[in-house]
Amino acid sequence: MMKHSLAILVFVAVVLLAGCRATGTGAVVDAYGNKDYMGALQLSEERIRGGTANKVDRILHAWSLFQLGYLDRAMEEFQQISRRDQSSFHGWLGQAWIMIKKGEYEQVPPLLDKAERWMGQWQRPMLYAARGWLAFYQGDLERAEKFFDLTETSLYFEDAEYIPIPLPLMRTWKTLPWVGRGWVAVVRGDLAEAGRSFQQGLEHDPSCHLCYAGLAEVADQQGKTNEAIQLATRGLSLTRHDRELTDKLNRLLWKKNAPELSMKVYRELVDSSKGDPLYRANLGYLHLYRGQFDKALDNFQLALRDEPGQPLARRGLVEVRRALRGQGMLRGEGN
């Protein structure tokens, strides 16, 4: 089973957008809201370098680093946010989620307590969701379920009509308890209940990629590999740069042992994501395994152009260059 920090993605997107949309932060928020974390990172970095970044840009920059797996860099930024503003809900919340991601669970409650001290009423579901996932990762499923129930009930608060939360965001918001409940059911082995929970999440938000990730896990455990591949691919087509769901898809494709299908899936993901570096790096490896070294090299270089330091592409570049040197084929190195 996937250890699901995937669920963090929905949670963080909701936290950010509910607060940031109201301030009209523009392109950076739009990119993040569309689950284009690479785009949000690039746009926020441009604003930071240009000296035009505001508070929300910096918060979104930190969360984008988190979503892309750059946990140490994200931690540094969240800590800076907290130092600059002790009352920043996001600063404390971000640090808490990084500790959850790293498995340092004992560090999390004090950070969530600080986030709770400074949260607004509309952010209460976010706090309950975080406490629910902490309990989930610690193996306390009853406590996790309790907090996911509280997450749902706290979506409806006294002044909700006065908080300018757009309808698409609210749809995403309402998937939080269902994704959590779904994974609790998966761990308990109740796949039927898990499937119902993830489907309920999709009823609230048809673009819930985490719901598709959960359904892919259910199908995989039921031995339905083809269906699981389709569901994982659908989830990935709704977001960009989802490392954990990409790992899940790769395990499914490996189990299926169908090279042509793998190539087809990643070509489509590269196209649908407008060349996301993570998906392109995976496509590069498929070319590498087939001995198509020039195509592999092109994909790794394009991935690194769009995400300097992309780890999979860096490793792939080393491997393909080694292969090309062995055949005397490396560009610019003669015959």
C-alpha positions as CSV (number, residue, x, y, z in Angstrom):
1,M,0.0,0.0,0.0
2,M,1.1,3.5,-0.7
3,K,2.0,5.4,2.5
4,H,-0.2,8.3,1.7
5,S,1.4,11.7,2.0
6,L,-0.6,12.1,-1.2
7,A,-3.4,13.2,1.0
8,I,-1.4,16.2,2.1
9,L,-1.7,17.7,-1.4
10,V,-5.5,18.3,-1.3
11,F,-5.1,19.6,2.3
12,V,-2.4,22.1,1.5
13,A,-4.1,23.4,-1.7
14,V,-7.3,24.1,0.3
15,V,-5.4,25.9,3.1
16,L,-3.6,28.2,0.7
17,L,-6.4,29.0,-1.8
18,A,-9.1,29.7,0.8
19,G,-6.9,32.4,2.3
20,C,-5.2,33.6,-0.9
21,R,-8.1,33.8,-3.3
22,A,-9.6,36.5,-1.1
23,T,-6.6,38.7,-1.6
24,G,-6.5,38.3,-5.4
25,T,-3.0,37.1,-5.8
26,G,-3.3,36.2,-9.5
27,A,-1.2,33.9,-11.6
28,V,0.7,32.2,-8.7
29,V,-2.5,31.3,-7.0
30,D,-4.1,30.1,-10.2
31,A,-1.2,27.8,-11.0
32,Y,-1.2,26.4,-7.5
33,G,-5.0,26.0,-7.5
34,N,-4.7,24.1,-10.8
35,K,-2.2,21.7,-9.1
36,D,0.6,23.0,-11.3
37,Y,3.1,23.2,-8.5
38,M,6.1,23.6,-10.8
39,G,4.4,26.6,-12.5
40,A,3.5,28.1,-9.1
41,L,7.1,27.7,-8.0
42,Q,8.5,29.3,-11.1
43,L,6.0,32.2,-11.0
44,S,6.6,32.9,-7.4
45,E,10.4,32.8,-7.8
46,E,10.1,35.3,-10.6
47,R,8.2,37.7,-8.3
48,I,10.7,37.1,-5.5
49,R,13.7,37.8,-7.8
50,G,11.9,40.9,-9.2
51,G,11.3,42.3,-5.8
52,T,7.5,42.3,-6.3
53,A,6.6,39.3,-4.1
54,N,4.0,39.8,-1.4
55,K,3.3,37.7,1.7
56,V,1.1,35.2,-0.2
57,D,3.7,34.7,-3.0
58,R,6.2,33.7,-0.4
59,I,3.8,31.3,1.3
60,L,2.9,29.7,-2.0
61,H,6.6,29.5,-2.9
62,A,7.2,27.5,0.3
63,W,4.2,25.2,-0.2
64,S,5.2,24.6,-3.8
65,L,8.7,23.5,-2.7
66,F,6.9,21.1,-0.2
67,Q,4.7,19.7,-2.9
68,L,7.6,19.1,-5.2
69,G,9.5,17.2,-2.4
70,Y,12.1,19.8,-1.6
71,L,11.4,19.4,2.1
72,D,14.6,21.0,3.5
73,R,14.2,24.1,1.4
74,A,10.5,24.3,2.3
75,M,11.3,24.0,6.0
76,E,13.8,26.9,5.8
77,E,11.1,29.1,4.2
78,F,8.4,28.1,6.6
79,Q,10.7,28.8,9.5
80,Q,11.5,32.2,8.0
81,I,7.8,33.0,7.6
82,S,7.3,32.1,11.3
83,R,10.3,34.2,12.4
84,R,8.9,37.2,10.4
85,D,5.4,36.7,11.7
86,Q,4.8,34.6,14.8
87,S,1.1,34.8,14.1
88,S,1.4,33.1,10.6
89,F,-0.9,30.1,10.5
90,H,0.9,28.9,7.3
91,G,4.4,29.1,8.8
92,W,3.5,26.7,11.7
93,L,1.2,24.5,9.6
94,G,3.9,24.1,7.0
95,Q,6.5,23.0,9.5
96,A,4.0,20.5,11.0
97,W,3.3,18.9,7.6
98,I,7.1,18.6,6.9
99,M,7.5,16.8,10.2
100,I,4.6,14.5,9.3
101,K,6.2,13.8,5.9
102,K,9.5,13.0,7.5
103,G,7.9,10.7,10.1
104,E,9.0,12.9,13.0
105,Y,5.6,12.7,14.6
106,E,6.6,13.8,18.1
107,Q,7.5,17.2,16.7
108,V,4.1,17.8,15.2
109,P,1.6,18.5,18.0
110,P,3.4,21.6,19.3
111,L,3.5,23.0,15.8
112,L,-0.2,22.3,15.2
113,D,-0.9,23.9,18.6
114,K,0.8,27.1,17.4
115,A,-1.1,27.0,14.1
116,E,-4.4,26.5,16.0
117,R,-3.6,29.6,18.1
118,W,-3.5,31.8,15.0
119,M,-6.0,30.2,12.7
120,G,-9.2,31.7,11.5
121,Q,-12.6,30.0,12.0
122,W,-12.7,28.9,8.3
123,Q,-9.3,27.2,8.8
124,R,-10.6,24.8,11.4
125,P,-11.2,22.0,8.9
126,M,-7.6,22.3,7.9
127,L,-6.4,21.8,11.5
128,Y,-8.7,18.8,12.0
129,A,-7.5,17.2,8.8
130,A,-3.9,17.6,9.9
131,R,-4.5,16.1,13.2
132,G,-6.4,13.3,11.5
133,W,-3.5,12.5,9.2
134,L,-1.1,12.6,12.1
135,A,-3.2,10.0,13.9
136,F,-3.4,7.9,10.7
137,Y,0.3,7.8,10.2
138,Q,0.7,6.9,13.9
139,G,-1.6,3.9,13.4
140,D,-4.5,5.3,15.5
141,L,-7.3,4.7,13.0
142,E,-10.1,5.5,15.5
143,R,-8.6,8.9,16.4
144,A,-8.0,9.6,12.7
145,E,-11.6,8.8,11.8
146,K,-12.8,11.1,14.6
147,F,-10.8,14.0,13.2
148,F,-11.9,13.3,9.6
149,D,-15.5,13.4,10.9
150,L,-14.7,16.8,12.6
151,T,-13.2,18.0,9.4
152,E,-16.5,17.5,7.6
153,T,-18.7,19.0,10.3
154,S,-16.4,22.0,10.6
155,L,-16.8,22.8,6.9
156,Y,-20.1,24.4,7.8
157,F,-19.3,27.3,10.2
158,E,-21.2,30.3,11.4
159,D,-19.8,33.0,9.1
160,A,-19.3,30.8,6.1
161,E,-21.5,33.0,3.9
162,Y,-19.2,36.0,4.5
163,I,-16.0,34.1,3.6
164,P,-15.3,34.5,-0.2
165,I,-14.4,30.9,-1.0
166,P,-15.0,30.2,-4.7
167,L,-17.2,27.2,-5.6
168,P,-14.4,25.1,-7.3
169,L,-12.3,25.6,-4.1
170,M,-15.2,24.5,-1.9
171,R,-15.7,21.4,-4.0
172,T,-12.0,20.5,-3.3
173,W,-12.4,21.4,0.3
174,K,-15.3,18.9,0.7
175,T,-13.1,16.0,-0.5
176,L,-10.9,16.2,2.6
177,P,-12.9,14.0,4.9
178,W,-13.7,11.5,2.2
179,V,-10.1,11.0,1.1
180,G,-9.1,10.5,4.8
181,R,-12.0,8.1,5.5
182,G,-11.1,6.2,2.3
183,W,-7.6,5.5,3.4
184,V,-8.7,4.5,6.9
185,A,-10.9,1.9,5.2
186,V,-8.1,0.7,3.0
187,V,-5.9,0.1,6.0
188,R,-8.7,-1.8,7.7
189,G,-9.1,-4.0,4.6
190,D,-12.6,-2.8,3.9
191,L,-12.1,-2.1,0.2
192,A,-15.8,-1.7,-0.5
193,E,-16.1,1.1,2.0
194,A,-12.9,2.6,0.7
195,G,-14.2,2.7,-2.8
196,R,-17.4,4.3,-1.6
197,S,-15.5,7.0,0.2
198,F,-13.3,7.9,-2.7
199,Q,-16.3,7.9,-5.0
200,Q,-18.1,10.3,-2.6
201,G,-15.1,12.6,-2.8
202,L,-15.4,12.6,-6.6
203,E,-19.0,13.6,-6.3
204,H,-17.9,16.7,-4.5
205,D,-15.0,17.4,-6.9
206,P,-14.6,15.5,-10.2
207,S,-11.0,16.7,-10.5
208,C,-10.0,15.1,-7.1
209,H,-6.8,13.4,-8.2
210,L,-6.3,12.0,-4.7
211,C,-9.7,10.2,-5.0
212,Y,-8.4,8.6,-8.2
213,A,-5.2,7.6,-6.4
214,G,-7.3,6.0,-3.7
215,L,-9.5,4.1,-6.2
216,A,-6.3,2.9,-8.0
217,E,-5.1,1.4,-4.7
218,V,-8.5,-0.3,-4.2
219,A,-8.4,-1.7,-7.7
220,D,-4.8,-2.9,-7.3
221,Q,-5.6,-4.7,-4.1
222,Q,-8.5,-6.3,-5.8
223,G,-6.2,-7.6,-8.5
224,K,-7.6,-5.3,-11.2
225,T,-4.3,-4.1,-12.6
226,N,-5.6,-2.7,-15.8
227,E,-8.3,-0.7,-14.0
228,A,-5.7,0.5,-11.4
229,I,-3.5,1.8,-14.2
230,Q,-6.4,3.7,-15.8
231,L,-7.3,5.3,-12.5
232,A,-3.8,6.3,-11.6
233,T,-3.3,7.7,-15.0
234,R,-6.5,9.7,-14.7
235,G,-5.4,11.1,-11.4
236,L,-2.0,12.1,-12.8
237,S,-3.7,13.8,-15.8
238,L,-5.5,16.1,-13.3
239,T,-2.3,17.4,-11.6
240,R,1.4,17.9,-12.3
241,H,4.5,16.5,-10.6
242,D,2.8,14.0,-8.2
243,R,5.7,11.9,-7.2
244,E,3.9,9.4,-5.1
245,L,1.1,8.7,-7.5
246,T,3.8,8.4,-10.3
247,D,5.6,5.8,-8.2
248,K,2.3,3.9,-7.8
249,L,1.7,4.0,-11.6
250,N,5.2,2.8,-12.2
251,R,4.7,-0.2,-9.9
252,L,1.5,-1.0,-11.7
253,L,3.1,-0.7,-15.1
254,W,6.0,-2.9,-14.0
255,K,3.5,-5.5,-12.7
256,K,1.8,-5.4,-16.1
257,N,5.1,-5.7,-17.9
258,A,3.8,-4.1,-21.1
259,P,6.5,-1.7,-22.5
260,E,4.2,-0.3,-25.3
261,L,1.5,0.5,-22.7
262,S,4.1,2.3,-20.5
263,M,5.3,4.3,-23.4
264,K,1.8,5.3,-24.4
265,V,0.8,6.3,-20.9
266,Y,3.8,8.5,-20.4
267,R,3.6,10.1,-23.8
268,E,0.0,11.1,-23.0
269,L,0.9,12.4,-19.6
270,V,3.7,14.5,-21.0
271,D,1.3,15.9,-23.6
272,S,-1.5,16.6,-21.1
273,S,0.8,18.3,-18.6
274,K,2.5,20.4,-21.3
275,G,5.8,18.6,-20.7
276,D,5.9,18.2,-16.9
277,P,9.6,17.5,-16.0
278,L,8.7,14.5,-13.8
279,Y,6.6,12.8,-16.4
280,R,9.2,13.7,-19.1
281,A,12.0,12.1,-17.0
282,N,10.0,8.9,-16.7
283,L,9.5,8.9,-20.5
284,G,13.2,9.4,-20.9
285,Y,13.9,6.2,-18.9
286,L,11.5,4.3,-21.0
287,H,13.5,5.3,-24.1
288,L,16.7,4.5,-22.3
289,Y,15.5,1.0,-21.5
290,R,14.7,0.5,-25.2
291,G,18.1,1.7,-26.2
292,Q,16.7,4.9,-27.8
293,F,19.5,6.9,-26.3
294,D,19.0,10.1,-28.3
295,K,15.4,10.3,-27.4
296,A,16.2,9.6,-23.8
297,L,18.9,12.3,-23.8
298,D,16.4,14.8,-25.2
299,N,13.8,14.1,-22.6
300,F,16.2,14.3,-19.7
301,Q,17.7,17.6,-20.9
302,L,14.2,19.1,-21.4
303,A,13.2,17.9,-17.9
304,L,16.3,19.6,-16.4
305,R,15.7,22.7,-18.4
306,D,12.2,23.1,-16.8
307,E,13.3,21.8,-13.4
308,P,17.0,22.3,-12.8
309,G,18.2,19.5,-10.4
310,Q,15.2,17.2,-11.2
311,P,16.6,14.1,-9.5
312,L,15.3,11.4,-11.9
313,A,16.4,13.3,-14.9
314,R,19.9,13.9,-13.4
315,R,20.3,10.2,-12.8
316,G,19.0,9.4,-16.2
317,L,21.4,11.8,-17.9
318,V,24.4,10.2,-16.2
319,E,23.2,6.7,-17.4
320,V,22.4,7.7,-21.0
321,R,25.7,9.6,-21.4
322,R,27.6,6.6,-20.0
323,A,25.8,4.4,-22.6
324,L,26.5,6.8,-25.4
325,R,30.2,7.1,-24.5
326,G,30.4,3.3,-24.5
327,Q,29.2,3.3,-28.0
328,G,31.2,6.4,-29.1
329,M,28.0,8.2,-29.8
330,L,27.9,11.1,-27.4
331,R,27.2,14.3,-29.2
332,G,30.3,16.4,-29.7
333,E,32.6,13.6,-28.8
334,G,33.4,12.4,-32.3
335,N,32.7,9.0,-33.8
